[in-house]
């Protein structure tokens, strides 16, 4: 009888453990690294754009009108906000931006859909390279 080396069993167990724990170990570390490289000025500009009710085509309305609890639609001629209601954005960045090859395009599409609809902000679409879009996305990244 030949003796079998049990070392390969330990290697398989370690590989299985790493495969199961990879995401829980890496994601928090990656988030901390990204947070260290975040641009606080860009986040501040994004927050300002999010709450600025003079920036958009409908005066008195902003992203915060629908996405911050306790806000109300403007009492102007814009009674078109018929679908007004509180829609929380907690974790929105991670909802639409997933995977190793992910980029901000999917979230930018959602933002553009919201700001261009006549029943919302009635503004022009922003490209993903637009500074205001990048600022808003940077701010949305901070909402957890």
Backbone as CSV, one residue per row, in Angstrom:
resi,resn,N_x,N_y,N_z,CA_x,CA_y,CA_z,C_x,C_y,C_z
1,UNK,0.811,-1.189,0.000,0.000,0.000,0.000,0.857,1.257,0.000
2,UNK,0.427,2.204,-0.792,1.156,3.462,-0.823,0.445,4.474,0.056
3,UNK,1.233,5.325,0.613,0.706,6.351,1.490,0.328,7.584,0.659
4,UNK,-0.898,8.125,0.865,-1.364,9.309,0.135,-1.010,10.551,0.935
5,UNK,-0.541,11.564,0.210,-0.191,12.827,0.852,-1.468,13.630,1.107
6,UNK,-1.792,13.945,2.383,-3.030,14.680,2.679,-2.912,16.195,2.411
7,UNK,-1.782,16.657,1.969,-1.573,18.079,1.722,-2.514,18.668,0.691
8,UNK,-2.875,17.890,-0.332,-3.777,18.397,-1.368,-5.158,18.689,-0.814
9,UNK,-5.580,17.942,0.228,-6.889,18.185,0.846,-6.898,19.568,1.503
10,UNK,-5.812,19.913,2.173,-5.715,21.236,2.799,-5.740,22.346,1.755
11,UNK,-5.085,22.125,0.646,-5.082,23.116,-0.429,-6.499,23.318,-0.969
12,UNK,-7.236,22.249,-1.180,-8.611,22.348,-1.663,-9.482,23.086,-0.653
13,UNK,-9.315,22.784,0.628,-10.101,23.454,1.673,-9.793,24.952,1.677
14,UNK,-8.545,25.319,1.562,-8.151,26.731,1.554,-8.728,27.440,0.320
15,UNK,-8.680,26.799,-0.829,-9.233,27.379,-2.057,-10.743,27.587,-1.913
16,UNK,-11.447,26.624,-1.341,-12.896,26.751,-1.138,-13.202,27.897,-0.170
17,UNK,-12.452,28.004,0.907,-12.661,29.078,1.881,-12.427,30.441,1.221
18,UNK,-11.360,30.557,0.452,-11.065,31.826,-0.237,-12.178,32.149,-1.232
19,UNK,-12.652,31.145,-1.960,-13.723,31.379,-2.937,-14.996,31.867,-2.251
20,UNK,-15.292,31.332,-1.073,-16.509,31.730,-0.355,-16.368,33.096,0.311
21,UNK,-15.176,33.421,0.769,-14.976,34.649,1.525,-14.362,35.785,0.703
22,UNK,-14.116,35.567,-0.578,-13.449,36.574,-1.396,-14.179,37.908,-1.385
23,UNK,-15.461,37.878,-1.725,-16.211,39.126,-1.807,-16.355,39.803,-0.445
24,UNK,-16.748,39.080,0.638,-16.846,39.762,1.938,-15.518,40.340,2.429
25,UNK,-14.405,39.768,2.008,-13.105,40.290,2.433,-12.636,41.457,1.569
26,UNK,-12.872,41.374,0.274,-12.347,42.368,-0.655,-13.207,43.629,-0.731
27,UNK,-14.534,43.491,-0.746,-15.417,44.650,-0.937,-15.210,45.731,0.126
28,UNK,-15.197,45.393,1.435,-14.954,46.462,2.416,-13.587,47.130,2.250
29,UNK,-12.576,46.347,1.930,-11.242,46.890,1.728,-11.234,47.816,0.508
30,UNK,-11.850,47.366,-0.577,-11.926,48.166,-1.803,-12.687,49.457,-1.541
31,UNK,-13.788,49.378,-0.785,-14.577,50.570,-0.477,-13.757,51.585,0.304
32,UNK,-12.937,51.115,1.238,-12.093,52.025,2.019,-11.041,52.683,1.121
33,UNK,-10.474,51.913,0.206,-9.465,52.461,-0.704,-10.095,53.539,-1.584
34,UNK,-11.266,53.237,-2.140,-11.964,54.210,-2.991,-12.320,55.454,-2.198
35,UNK,-12.773,55.262,-0.962,-13.150,56.399,-0.129,-11.946,57.312,0.119
36,UNK,-10.758,56.712,0.297,-9.554,57.506,0.513,-9.190,58.351,-0.706
37,UNK,-9.586,57.899,-1.894,-9.269,58.618,-3.116,-10.432,59.489,-3.599
38,UNK,-11.491,59.551,-2.814,-12.648,60.341,-3.247,-12.318,61.827,-3.209
39,UNK,-12.992,62.535,-4.053,-12.776,63.963,-4.158,-13.889,64.671,-3.397
40,UNK,-13.564,65.172,-2.230,-14.568,65.812,-1.381,-15.204,67.026,-2.055
41,UNK,-14.421,67.766,-2.834,-14.966,68.926,-3.550,-15.994,68.488,-4.590
42,UNK,-15.686,67.418,-5.303,-16.608,66.906,-6.313,-17.902,66.425,-5.652
43,UNK,-17.792,65.751,-4.528,-18.973,65.281,-3.796,-19.805,66.472,-3.327
44,UNK,-19.147,67.508,-2.849,-19.860,68.710,-2.395,-20.592,69.379,-3.562
45,UNK,-19.943,69.450,-4.726,-20.595,70.023,-5.906,-21.784,69.170,-6.335
46,UNK,-21.634,67.851,-6.247,-22.724,66.944,-6.598,-23.908,67.104,-5.665
47,UNK,-23.628,67.264,-4.386,-24.703,67.471,-3.406,-25.402,68.801,-3.674
48,UNK,-24.602,69.812,-4.005,-25.170,71.128,-4.312,-26.084,71.042,-5.535
49,UNK,-25.640,70.340,-6.583,-26.466,70.175,-7.787,-27.732,69.378,-7.473
50,UNK,-27.610,68.401,-6.614,-28.746,67.556,-6.220,-29.841,68.381,-5.542
51,UNK,-29.438,69.334,-4.706,-30.395,70.145,-3.943,-30.722,71.495,-4.588
52,UNK,-30.004,71.883,-5.639,-30.177,73.199,-6.261,-31.461,73.246,-7.075
53,UNK,-32.433,74.007,-6.608,-33.709,74.075,-7.317,-33.752,75.195,-8.358
54,UNK,-32.625,75.847,-8.614,-32.547,76.841,-9.688,-31.796,76.306,-10.903
55,UNK,-31.143,75.177,-10.770,-30.313,74.605,-11.836,-31.154,73.996,-12.957
56,UNK,-32.290,73.460,-12.648,-33.064,72.668,-13.592,-34.123,73.517,-14.281
57,UNK,-34.720,72.993,-15.337,-35.692,73.745,-16.142,-36.918,74.152,-15.327
58,UNK,-37.348,73.315,-14.428,-38.506,73.647,-13.588,-37.976,74.313,-12.329
59,UNK,-38.181,75.599,-12.222,-37.679,76.351,-11.060,-38.421,75.912,-9.804
60,UNK,-37.701,75.770,-8.742,-38.295,75.340,-7.481,-38.287,73.828,-7.311
61,UNK,-37.748,73.109,-8.295,-37.665,71.644,-8.206,-36.212,71.226,-8.369
62,UNK,-35.839,70.186,-7.698,-34.488,69.631,-7.807,-34.587,68.123,-7.662
63,UNK,-33.461,67.462,-7.738,-33.438,66.017,-7.516,-33.991,65.702,-6.125
64,UNK,-33.686,66.576,-5.184,-34.120,66.373,-3.798,-35.632,66.449,-3.646
65,UNK,-36.312,67.059,-4.597,-37.767,67.171,-4.509,-38.405,65.794,-4.355
66,UNK,-37.926,64.835,-5.123,-38.475,63.475,-5.040,-37.620,62.526,-4.205
67,UNK,-36.339,62.860,-4.057,-35.431,61.892,-3.453,-34.960,62.248,-2.051
68,UNK,-35.596,63.228,-1.416,-35.301,63.553,-0.023,-36.629,63.597,0.714
69,UNK,-36.696,62.863,1.789,-37.947,62.772,2.531,-38.359,64.134,3.084
70,UNK,-39.648,64.429,3.007,-40.173,65.667,3.546,-40.249,66.804,2.549
71,UNK,-39.768,66.612,1.330,-39.821,67.657,0.301,-41.199,67.646,-0.367
72,UNK,-41.567,68.752,-0.936,-42.825,68.834,-1.684,-42.548,69.448,-3.042
73,UNK,-43.370,69.101,-4.045,-43.149,69.683,-5.371,-43.456,71.173,-5.354
74,UNK,-42.860,71.929,-6.257,-43.084,73.372,-6.279,-44.547,73.701,-6.579
75,UNK,-45.008,74.768,-6.003,-46.401,75.190,-6.198,-46.496,76.173,-7.353
76,UNK,-45.796,75.888,-8.432,-45.828,76.764,-9.602,-46.738,76.148,-10.649
77,UNK,-46.592,76.620,-11.864,-47.404,76.089,-12.949,-47.123,74.617,-13.219
78,UNK,-46.083,74.074,-12.621,-45.727,72.677,-12.864,-46.563,71.743,-11.994
79,UNK,-47.760,71.535,-12.401,-48.551,70.506,-11.737,-48.351,69.201,-12.480
80,UNK,-47.362,69.190,-13.388,-47.080,67.994,-14.183,-46.378,66.914,-13.373
81,UNK,-45.926,67.231,-12.182,-45.252,66.219,-11.365,-46.292,65.312,-10.713
82,UNK,-47.106,64.681,-11.569,-48.196,63.847,-11.084,-47.694,62.590,-10.389
83,UNK,-46.509,62.133,-10.762,-45.973,60.917,-10.146,-45.070,61.240,-8.960
84,UNK,-45.232,62.451,-8.399,-44.401,62.860,-7.273,-44.582,61.905,-6.100
85,UNK,-43.487,61.576,-5.494,-43.498,60.744,-4.303,-42.070,60.512,-3.863
86,UNK,-41.908,60.236,-2.610,-40.566,60.021,-2.074,-39.988,58.723,-2.617
87,UNK,-38.825,58.827,-3.253,-38.127,57.667,-3.800,-36.702,57.676,-3.255
88,UNK,-36.432,56.888,-2.209,-35.109,56.924,-1.588,-34.008,56.448,-2.533
89,UNK,-32.823,57.026,-2.387,-31.681,56.680,-3.229,-30.611,55.906,-2.465
90,UNK,-30.931,55.422,-1.296,-29.956,54.691,-0.497,-29.425,53.498,-1.291
91,UNK,-28.130,53.449,-1.466,-27.483,52.336,-2.169,-27.714,52.316,-3.672
92,UNK,-28.168,53.412,-4.250,-28.494,53.441,-5.676,-27.262,53.193,-6.541
93,UNK,-26.122,53.692,-6.127,-24.911,53.498,-6.935,-24.592,52.011,-7.070
94,UNK,-24.659,51.293,-5.967,-24.329,49.866,-5.992,-25.425,49.037,-6.651
95,UNK,-26.619,49.602,-6.768,-27.715,48.905,-7.433,-27.498,48.867,-8.945
96,UNK,-27.001,49.949,-9.513,-26.861,50.045,-10.963,-25.439,49.869,-11.471
97,UNK,-24.452,49.995,-10.615,-23.059,49.849,-11.031,-22.509,48.595,-10.361
98,UNK,-22.451,47.511,-11.135,-22.051,46.213,-10.578,-20.958,45.579,-11.429
99,UNK,-20.178,44.727,-10.810,-19.196,43.930,-11.528,-17.850,44.598,-11.658
100,UNK,-16.874,43.784,-12.001,-15.500,44.263,-12.112,-15.318,45.237,-13.279
101,UNK,-16.089,45.056,-14.340,-15.965,45.904,-15.522,-17.031,47.000,-15.541
102,UNK,-17.640,47.263,-14.408,-18.740,48.228,-14.336,-18.243,49.649,-14.542
103,UNK,-19.153,50.473,-15.059,-18.877,51.905,-15.173,-20.160,52.650,-14.807
104,UNK,-20.107,53.950,-14.875,-21.221,54.770,-14.408,-22.321,54.973,-15.449
105,UNK,-22.197,54.363,-16.625,-23.153,54.615,-17.711,-24.595,54.264,-17.338
106,UNK,-24.782,53.127,-16.677,-26.139,52.689,-16.332,-26.809,53.664,-15.365
107,UNK,-26.061,54.110,-14.387,-26.601,55.086,-13.438,-26.856,56.423,-14.138
108,UNK,-25.963,56.817,-15.042,-26.148,58.068,-15.792,-27.427,58.003,-16.627
109,UNK,-27.731,56.831,-17.191,-28.980,56.672,-17.947,-30.185,56.917,-17.045
110,UNK,-30.156,56.370,-15.837,-31.271,56.547,-14.895,-31.408,58.012,-14.490
111,UNK,-30.279,58.667,-14.257,-30.304,60.080,-13.885,-30.892,60.900,-15.033
112,UNK,-30.426,60.632,-16.256,-30.932,61.366,-17.419,-32.419,61.132,-17.638
113,UNK,-32.868,59.903,-17.406,-34.293,59.613,-17.539,-35.093,60.494,-16.573
114,UNK,-34.594,60.627,-15.383,-35.282,61.407,-14.354,-35.259,62.907,-14.670
115,UNK,-34.118,63.422,-15.091,-34.034,64.879,-15.290,-34.617,65.341,-16.610
116,UNK,-34.810,64.445,-17.585,-35.336,64.873,-18.878,-36.844,64.707,-19.017
117,UNK,-37.456,63.888,-18.194,-38.904,63.688,-18.303,-39.660,64.976,-18.000
118,UNK,-40.676,65.231,-18.771,-41.493,66.422,-18.561,-42.204,66.410,-17.226
119,UNK,-42.482,65.219,-16.706,-43.171,65.120,-15.418,-42.193,65.217,-14.248
120,UNK,-40.920,65.411,-14.556,-39.920,65.523,-13.495,-39.245,66.896,-13.611
121,UNK,-37.995,66.943,-14.048,-37.261,68.213,-14.072,-37.215,68.888,-15.440
122,UNK,-37.639,68.196,-16.479,-37.721,68.761,-17.847,-36.428,69.413,-18.313
123,UNK,-35.292,68.908,-17.923,-34.008,69.490,-18.323,-33.387,68.696,-19.458
124,UNK,-32.269,69.206,-19.972,-31.565,68.513,-21.038,-30.745,67.362,-20.456
125,UNK,-30.513,66.381,-21.299,-29.713,65.220,-20.932,-28.262,65.636,-20.692
126,UNK,-27.607,64.968,-19.751,-26.192,65.228,-19.460,-25.374,64.019,-19.892
127,UNK,-24.248,64.243,-20.558,-23.390,63.128,-20.946,-22.617,62.634,-19.721
128,UNK,-22.091,61.429,-19.815,-21.330,60.879,-18.686,-20.029,61.643,-18.467
129,UNK,-19.571,62.376,-19.480,-18.347,63.163,-19.328,-18.628,64.569,-18.806
130,UNK,-19.899,64.939,-18.723,-20.293,66.249,-18.213,-19.899,66.361,-16.742
131,UNK,-19.315,67.481,-16.366,-18.839,67.680,-14.997,-19.986,67.569,-13.993
132,UNK,-21.148,68.138,-14.329,-22.291,68.073,-13.412,-22.732,66.626,-13.198
133,UNK,-22.740,65.818,-14.265,-23.118,64.404,-14.134,-22.110,63.664,-13.263
134,UNK,-20.830,63.907,-13.491,-19.795,63.260,-12.681,-19.914,63.666,-11.219
135,UNK,-20.244,64.927,-10.970,-20.413,65.405,-9.597,-21.608,64.740,-8.919
136,UNK,-22.717,64.653,-9.639,-23.914,64.027,-9.071,-23.653,62.552,-8.782
137,UNK,-22.982,61.871,-9.687,-22.658,60.449,-9.463,-21.726,60.299,-8.273
138,UNK,-20.754,61.196,-8.136,-19.853,61.160,-6.967,-20.652,61.320,-5.675
139,UNK,-21.640,62.209,-5.670,-22.490,62.372,-4.494,-23.332,61.132,-4.233
140,UNK,-23.899,60.548,-5.289,-24.735,59.348,-5.121,-23.930,58.170,-4.583
141,UNK,-22.640,58.123,-4.898,-21.776,57.065,-4.361,-21.716,57.096,-2.842
142,UNK,-21.913,58.277,-2.272,-21.801,58.409,-0.821,-23.067,58.008,-0.090
143,UNK,-24.176,57.844,-0.816,-25.451,57.481,-0.176,-25.471,55.967,0.057
144,UNK,-25.533,55.594,1.295,-25.508,54.162,1.636,-26.769,53.769,2.336
